[in-house]
Amino acid sequence: MSAEPRDVWEEPLPPEELERLVRRARADLDGPEGEEMLAHMRFMRRYPTPLDRLRHSTRKFKERSRTRGIARPR
């Protein structure tokens, strides 16, 4: 097999293979991967800019720091 690596990416997929890959991708979205992607999309909509995300993380860090060490197991 002497095909260049880029040639593989340029070849069209057979319709059956494309359908199989689409079915597999849709099935993945019904599990934990889909839940994780949905959570990420919600986060990015709520905090769309890097500055928004930095403010959020700073606020959360301060919240956690206030209660740090209050309840320690014995």
C-alpha positions in Angstrom: 0.0 0.0 0.0 1.8 3.1 -1.2 -1.0 5.7 -0.8 -0.1 9.0 0.7 -1.7 9.6 4.1 -3.5 12.7 2.8 -5.1 10.5 0.0 -7.0 8.5 2.6 -8.7 11.7 3.8 -9.6 12.8 0.3 -11.4 9.6 -0.6 -15.2 9.7 -0.1 -16.7 7.2 2.3 -19.1 4.6 1.0 -22.7 5.4 2.0 -22.9 2.3 4.2 -19.8 3.3 6.2 -21.0 6.9 6.6 -24.4 5.7 7.9 -22.6 3.3 10.3 -20.5 6.2 11.6 -23.5 8.5 12.0 -25.4 5.8 13.9 -22.4 5.3 16.2 -22.0 9.0 16.9 -25.7 9.3 17.7 -25.6 6.4 20.1 -22.6 8.0 21.9 -24.7 11.1 22.4 -27.2 9.1 24.5 -24.6 8.2 27.1 -22.2 10.0 29.4 -20.4 11.6 26.5 -23.6 13.3 25.4 -24.3 14.5 28.9 -20.8 15.9 29.2 -21.1 17.7 25.8 -24.5 19.2 26.9 -23.1 20.4 30.2 -20.2 22.0 28.3 -22.5 23.7 25.8 -24.6 25.1 28.6 -21.5 26.4 30.4 -20.3 28.1 27.2 -23.6 29.7 26.6 -23.8 31.0 30.2 -20.2 32.2 30.1 -19.5 33.0 26.4 -16.3 35.0 26.7 -12.9 34.1 28.3 -13.5 37.1 30.7 -16.9 35.7 31.8 -15.3 32.3 32.4 -12.4 33.8 34.4 -14.8 35.8 36.5 -16.9 32.7 37.2 -13.8 30.6 38.2 -12.5 33.5 40.4 -15.9 33.7 42.1 -16.1 30.0 42.6 -12.6 29.9 44.0 -13.4 32.6 46.5 -16.6 30.7 47.6 -14.7 27.5 48.2 -11.9 29.3 50.0 -14.2 30.8 52.5 -15.4 27.4 53.8 -12.0 25.6 53.4 -11.0 23.7 56.5 -14.3 24.3 58.4 -15.5 20.8 58.5 -12.6 18.4 58.8 -13.1 14.7 59.5 -11.7 13.5 62.8 
